[in-house]
């Protein structure tokens, strides 16, 4: 459960980072 949530956050952060980069 925690891993899934962490993955979801990582995906969002990656998307935001990609947009900012």
TORKOL-4160 file (C-alpha; in steps of 0.2 Angstrom, whole numbers, padded with zeros to 4 digits, m for minus):
21
<pt num="1" X="0000" Y="0000" Z="0000"/>
<pt num="2" X="0014" Y="0012" Z="0005"/>
<pt num="3" X="0024" Y="0008" Z="m0010"/>
<pt num="4" X="0009" Y="0011" Z="m0022"/>
<pt num="5" X="0006" Y="0028" Z="m0014"/>
<pt num="6" X="0025" Y="0032" Z="m0015"/>
<pt num="7" X="0025" Y="0027" Z="m0033"/>
<pt num="8" X="0010" Y="0038" Z="m0037"/>
<pt num="9" X="0019" Y="0053" Z="m0029"/>
<pt num="10" X="0035" Y="0049" Z="m0038"/>
<pt num="11" X="0025" Y="0049" Z="m0054"/>
<pt num="12" X="0017" Y="0066" Z="m0050"/>
<pt num="13" X="0034" Y="0074" Z="m0045"/>
<pt num="14" X="0042" Y="0067" Z="m0061"/>
<pt num="15" X="0028" Y="0074" Z="m0072"/>
<pt num="16" X="0030" Y="0091" Z="m0063"/>
<pt num="17" X="0049" Y="0091" Z="m0064"/>
<pt num="18" X="0048" Y="0087" Z="m0082"/>
<pt num="19" X="0036" Y="0101" Z="m0085"/>
<pt num="20" X="0048" Y="0113" Z="m0076"/>
<pt num="21" X="0064" Y="0106" Z="m0083"/>
